[in-house]
Amino acid sequence: MKVAMPSLTALLCLTCSTSTLAECLETGVQLQILGSGGPGASGGRASSGYLLWVDGVSRIMVDAGSGTKDQFYRAGANSDDIEFVGLSHLHPDHSAELPAIFWPAGGSFNISGPTGSDDFPSIEKFLELLIGPNGAYSVLAPRMNLQVTTVDTSSRQSMKIWSADNILASATAVPHGEVPTLAYKFEFAQKSIVFASDQNGSDPAFIDFARGVDYLVIHLTGTEDATGVIAQLHAKPSVWGDMAASAEVGQVIVSHISATTTEMLDESLAIIRQHYAGPLVIGEDMMCIEL
């Protein structure tokens, strides 16, 4: 596995005890951030995408937003090694590059996503429209062998969705306006991590879902003074800080960063810090974090 060295900005952690690595290791479990940006310019960051490496193998992927195909291969990941893909929701900055990542080799893996709504297809319908026999990329249909799990976003109960060896994956619905959206939890023998996804932070059930995990990946899009649609879709920095503190998570990893200037990002991070006193890591594309 070879990856680029993170920039100096990526290594500026606030009371950070997490090991940020120049490259992922051949042993243990690491989180690699393929894309740390949100929608729009995002300061040049790729859109959301994450890998979980286990003993040097890229086994798990969460989200596949714009720009993550190139990052996937820069990381040395192998589509044949992917066993599970979790799509949080079907906005393009979280799902657009799924077919690009698995073209041309295809893949055989479990994939999960949310139920649909009036404006969004279910994960089954999404995959049918995208890579089904009559889909937009029907050329991929014979190359893909997918076991699809749909998580009901009308329920606030978490759901176990996949397990292998000493890994257990579960998901729960989170409030992201009217967009069916999931958060994911992965529990390993010694460590646990939650991907909070895009959410406005209005459902206290998420705190129970994330309670006591070692790592919480948050999506920092809304500023503290956000109003309108952004406030309906995305939690403010103070809300993220409160949720992390209430859930007593071990460390917070900030991703899905939409700030276009260092000053904007610094302001939001300072507000999180007022509410959450634990270690906090500023995510950056290609950063690898030992769990």
Secondary structure, 3 states (H helix, E strand, C coil): CCCCCCCCHHHCCECCCCEEECCCCCCCEEEEEEECECCCCHHHCCCCEEEEEECCEEEEEEEECCCHHHHHHHCCCCHHHCCEEECCCCCHHHHCCHHHHCCCCCEEEEEEEECCCCCCCCHHHHHHHHHCCCCCCHHHHHHEEEEEEEECCCCCCCEEEEEECCEEEEEEECCCCCCCCEEEEEECCCCEEEECCCCCCCCCHHHHHHCCCCEEEEECCCCCCCCHHHHHHCCCHHHHHHHHHHHCCCEEEEECECCCCHHHHHHHHHHHHHHCCCCEEECCCCCEEEC
